[in-house]
Amino acid sequence: MDWDDIRYFLSVARAKQFSGAATRMGVDTATIARRISSLEKSLNARLFDRLRTGCLLTQAGERFLATAEELESQILRAQGDLTGSDVDMNGTVRIAAPDGFGSLFLCPRIGDLKAKFPSLTIQLVPISRAFSLSKREADLAVTIERPSEGRLVARKLTDYSLHLYASARYSDLHGLPTSMDDLSNHCLVTYVPDLIFADQLVFIPEVYGPSFKRIECSTVVGQMQAVKGGAGIGVLHDYAADRDQELKVVLPSVVFDRTYWIVTHADLNGLARVRAAIDYILDQVRAEKSIFKRQ
């Protein structure tokens, strides 16, 4: 049995399609198909049911997945023990982060990490409701909840604050609320309720009731642009909105405090490429810690 075949199997199992696995592995779909066929032949078992929309693990595939992931963990632990080796810096590190932190803070700064390690491929992906580090869907993650299950290593990244914001255009046309009760007289820019992946994103639960006028947007970047355009009042991250001259804080005494955590799987925590990304993110946050909490 070839370990490379198992790597391709894991990629397909996680992507649930050959094309997605091929993209992540940097090969074509024919290579993926050949590798899976080779593995199935060596195991004398069919591992995937091919569907028009992708592929699903068979019962044999589900059983083999547990074995493959344990083997992967052992190999990753062995790689982590190779201290001083630069081999991992030539690979890929996938960072999962909430839209706010990823797009508004990390993206403008990620070029410095690439410049420091030119051979490292950096992938930044959004966190979704079904996201799982245990299934190796990312090498590390920035989360707004501290994980309580799984073999995960978590450390606090930073506390941060959010406030209600509006644009000058909105203020001129509609005025601004003078109390929380007055919010019902305004249009609010919020998340799409069924796409909220963490309870911490529900800042004002009552605004999702029928008496509130809303514009719902699934991304933080979209919400910020809608608020800037005068569409309504929204809860925005202070580290991005407070420095934007087009926006003003509404009801300054109303503040929402949250925390970012940086998390990785225990088997990946010692890998050089993962440590490099974690250390970089920690350094960037420490250097600009003052922007995360509005004074």
NORCORWO-V941127 format. One record per run of one state. SS is the DSSP state (h for helix, s for strand, l for the rest). FROM is the first residue (numbers start at 0). LEN is the number of residues. If there is no record, write none. Layout:
BEGIN
ss = {SS	SS}
from = {FROM	FROM}
len = {LEN	LEN}
END
This chain:
BEGIN
ss = {l	h	l	h	l	h	l	s	l	s	l	h	l	h	l	s	l	h	l	s	l	s	l	s	h	l	h	l	s	l	h	l	h	l	h	l	s	l	h	l	s	h	l	s	l	h	l	h	l}
from = {0	2	15	17	25	28	43	47	51	53	57	58	80	86	90	91	97	98	116	120	126	139	143	151	167	174	180	185	186	190	192	195	198	201	204	208	212	216	219	228	232	237	241	246	265	271	287	288	292}
len = {2	13	2	8	3	15	4	4	2	4	1	22	6	4	1	6	1	18	4	6	13	4	8	16	7	6	5	1	4	2	3	3	3	3	4	4	4	3	9	4	5	4	5	19	6	16	1	4	3}
END
